[in-house]
Amino acid sequence: MFGRWGYFVGETLFACFPLREKERDLWIRLAPADQARALREAGIRPHRRFARRGWIELDVIEPSDVARALRWLRRAHAAARGSTPDTDDKEA
């Protein structure tokens, strides 16, 4: 999808990661409140076309970027499932 791996819960797309080695931007669809929280973090930006639908972009370049990406992916996955995320993600 869009030259990216698409991650779904049922038919709900909640994340996209690029297929090409040179691209490092992860796209994540969040609930409105989570999107607002995410955008307050350095390095997270509104998606260039789909920000109004809850999408954000963040780069995953260094190993240290993985924990942050996973935290937001868990929130997006929970929103796509229609449930609340685990209590471990309260700080997100």
Secondary structure as the mmCIF struct_conf table of DSSP 4:
data_model
#
loop_
_struct_conf.conf_type_id
_struct_conf.id
_struct_conf.beg_label_comp_id
_struct_conf.beg_label_asym_id
_struct_conf.beg_label_seq_id
_struct_conf.end_label_comp_id
_struct_conf.end_label_asym_id
_struct_conf.end_label_seq_id
TURN_TY1_P TURN_TY1_P1 PHE A 2 GLY A 3
STRN STRN1 ARG A 4 VAL A 9
TURN_TY1_P TURN_TY1_P2 GLY A 10 GLU A 11
STRN STRN2 THR A 12 PRO A 18
BEND BEND1 LEU A 19 ARG A 20
TURN_TY1_P TURN_TY1_P3 GLU A 21 LYS A 22
STRN STRN3 ASP A 25 ARG A 29
HELX_RH_AL_P HELX_RH_AL_P1 PRO A 32 LEU A 39
TURN_TY1_P TURN_TY1_P4 ARG A 40 ARG A 40
BEND BEND2 GLU A 41 GLU A 41
TURN_TY1_P TURN_TY1_P5 ALA A 42 GLY A 43
STRN STRN4 ILE A 44 PRO A 46
TURN_TY1_P TURN_TY1_P6 ARG A 48 PHE A 50
HELX_RH_3T_P HELX_RH_3T_P1 ALA A 51 ARG A 53
TURN_TY1_P TURN_TY1_P7 GLY A 54 GLY A 54
STRN STRN5 TRP A 55 ASP A 59
BEND BEND3 GLU A 62 GLU A 62
TURN_TY1_P TURN_TY1_P8 PRO A 63 PRO A 63
HELX_RH_AL_P HELX_RH_AL_P2 SER A 64 ARG A 81
TURN_TY1_P TURN_TY1_P9 GLY A 82 GLY A 82
BEND BEND4 SER A 83 SER A 83
HELX_LH_PP_P HELX_LH_PP_P1 THR A 84 ASP A 86
HELX_RH_3T_P HELX_RH_3T_P2 THR A 87 ASP A 89
TURN_TY1_P TURN_TY1_P10 LYS A 90 GLU A 91
#
